[in-house]
Amino acid sequence: MTAALLIPIQIIAVLFLVDFLSGVFHWLEDSYASERTPLLGRFIVTPNIIHHHQPRDFVRSPFWHRNIVTMILSAFIFIAVALLFGTTWRLYLLCALGAFCNEFHCWAHRSPQENGPFITALHRLRILQTPHHHATHHTDPKNRAYCVFTNYTNPLLDRIEFWRRAETVISFILGIRPRPDASLNPQ
């Protein structure tokens, strides 16, 4: 395989990895973290539960508020991988895209007028996750379609029941069961 063909394949692989990792973190947040989890509860879980009740509130939050957690998480991943294995352009791309996953998520909640022509074109071309696709996650119970970057990873993971199988393994090994969807029982 020529290097010219290998680079686009690697870019696509990184895009799928970003999408998958966004889903893993989103699933862990939705399924296992609680509002009482130290530090995470207040800054991640509570806003996420509010987002599940009122998805459009997320759009009105400031850029830094939406993205600071994924930026910090991406920085930690970058540092850990760089120290263990060194850096490559693929790691830079993974962490750059991962740092702004919540912004891409926000775009899936905005109208074409709010997003403007460029982001709307990315949605229409199915390069970024479309609002229609993301709406699947906001359908009760909110226990599928956790990935927020593309339209392509969720159907595969949901079809093979990846998240339910992962929950079964965690329950068997650790005895921990996922928490119920808090948006089904508003307080």
Residue pairs with C-beta under 8 A, 6 or more apart in sequence:
1 9
10 90
11 93
14 90
14 93
14 94
14 97
15 97
15 149
15 150
16 150
16 152
16 153
17 94
18 94
18 97
18 98
18 101
18 149
19 147
19 148
19 149
19 150
19 152
19 153
20 147
20 153
20 157
21 98
22 98
22 101
22 105
22 146
22 147
22 148
22 149
23 146
23 147
23 148
23 153
23 154
23 157
24 146
25 73
26 146
26 147
26 148
27 146
27 163
27 166
29 40
29 44
29 45
29 48
30 48
30 142
30 143
30 146
30 181
31 143
31 163
31 167
31 178
31 179
32 170
32 176
32 178
32 179
33 40
33 41
33 44
33 45
33 179
34 41
34 45
34 179
35 41
35 42
35 45
35 46
35 49
35 182
37 45
43 69
44 69
47 58
49 182
49 183
50 57
51 57
51 58
52 138
52 142
52 181
52 182
52 183
53 183
53 186
55 109
55 138
56 109
58 66
58 105
58 106
58 109
59 106
59 109
59 110
59 114
63 103
66 102
66 103
66 106
67 99
67 100
67 102
67 103
69 102
70 98
70 99
70 100
70 101
70 102
71 99
71 100
73 98
74 95
74 96
74 98
74 99
75 95
75 99
77 94
77 95
77 98
78 87
78 91
78 92
78 95
81 87
81 91
82 91
97 149
101 148
101 149
102 148
104 128
104 129
104 148
104 149
105 129
105 134
105 148
107 115
107 119
107 123
107 128
108 123
108 128
108 129
108 130
108 131
108 133
108 134
108 148
109 131
109 134
110 119
110 131
112 120
112 123
115 123
119 128
122 128
123 129
123 130
123 131
124 130
126 150
126 151
127 150
128 149
128 150
129 147
129 148
129 149
129 150
129 151
130 151
133 145
133 151
133 154
134 145
134 148
136 144
136 145
136 154
137 144
137 145
137 146
137 148
137 154
140 181
140 183
140 184
141 181
141 184
142 181
142 183
143 163
143 181
144 154
144 158
144 163
145 154
145 158
146 154
146 157
146 163
147 153
147 154
147 157
157 163
167 177
167 178
170 176
170 178
171 177
